[in-house]
């Protein structure tokens, strides 16, 4: 019975890692490498290329709306992005106290 509980705990850990930690860590790293402040100018510079991709149906309307929202501000700029990868990403998310992670450097 204890083995089954350990498997469930490992499943919950993996699920939390994949669903909560990984997307935030990737976004933080990506924003550090490619600052979101440059996004509007990059999109505007490549507008014709992106429009061509949309006309060829490589980009769908939902993707186009993410790149060029009606309010004019892409989500990555309007969100609270620090541009720094936290040394312990687990501090950023709300992980239940009964779940513990060993951070391996």
C-alpha positions in Angstrom: 0.0 0.0 0.0 2.8 2.4 0.8 4.2 1.9 -2.7 0.9 3.0 -4.2 0.9 6.2 -2.1 4.5 6.9 -3.3 3.4 6.5 -6.9 0.5 8.9 -6.4 2.8 11.4 -4.8 5.2 11.2 -7.6 2.4 11.6 -10.1 1.2 14.7 -8.3 4.7 16.1 -8.3 5.1 15.5 -12.0 1.7 17.0 -12.8 2.5 20.1 -10.8 5.9 20.4 -12.4 4.4 20.1 -15.9 1.3 22.2 -15.4 2.5 25.0 -13.1 6.3 25.2 -12.9 7.5 24.5 -16.4 5.4 27.0 -18.4 6.3 29.8 -16.0 10.0 28.9 -16.0 10.1 28.7 -19.8 8.3 32.0 -20.1 10.6 33.7 -17.7 13.7 32.3 -19.4 12.3 33.2 -22.9 11.5 36.8 -21.7 15.0 37.1 -20.4 16.6 36.0 -23.7 14.1 37.9 -25.8 12.9 41.0 -23.9 9.1 41.5 -24.4 9.7 45.3 -24.8 11.1 44.5 -28.3 8.1 42.5 -29.3 5.9 45.3 -30.8 8.7 46.6 -33.0 9.6 43.1 -34.1 6.0 42.2 -35.0 5.6 45.5 -36.9 8.8 45.0 -38.8 7.6 41.5 -39.9 3.9 42.4 -40.3 3.8 41.6 -44.0 5.5 38.2 -43.5 3.0 37.4 -40.7 0.1 38.6 -42.8 1.3 36.3 -45.6 1.4 33.4 -43.2 -2.1 34.2 -42.1 -3.4 34.3 -45.7 -1.8 30.9 -46.3 -3.5 29.7 -43.1 -0.3 28.9 -41.4 -1.4 31.2 -38.6 -5.1 31.0 -37.6 -7.2 33.8 -36.3 -6.7 33.0 -32.7 -2.9 33.1 -33.1 -3.2 36.4 -35.1 -5.3 37.8 -32.2 -2.5 36.9 -29.8 0.1 38.7 -31.9 -2.1 41.7 -32.7 -4.8 42.0 -30.0 -7.5 44.6 -30.4 -6.2 46.6 -27.4 -2.8 46.8 -29.2 -0.8 45.3 -26.3 0.4 41.7 -26.6 -0.2 39.6 -23.5 3.5 39.1 -22.8 4.0 42.9 -22.4 0.9 43.5 -20.3 1.7 40.7 -17.9 4.0 41.2 -14.9 7.4 40.0 -16.3 10.5 40.5 -14.3 12.9 39.3 -16.9 14.8 37.3 -14.4 14.8 33.6 -13.9 14.3 32.9 -10.2 16.8 30.7 -8.6 13.9 28.8 -7.0 10.9 28.9 -9.3 8.9 27.0 -6.6 8.7 30.2 -4.6 6.7 31.8 -7.4 3.9 29.3 -7.5 1.5 28.0 -4.9 2.5 24.4 -4.3 0.6 22.7 -1.6 2.8 22.3 1.6 2.5 18.6 1.6 4.4 18.4 -1.8 8.1 18.8 -1.5 10.6 19.1 -4.3 14.4 18.5 -4.1 16.0 21.1 -6.4 19.0 19.6 -8.1 21.6 22.1 -9.5 
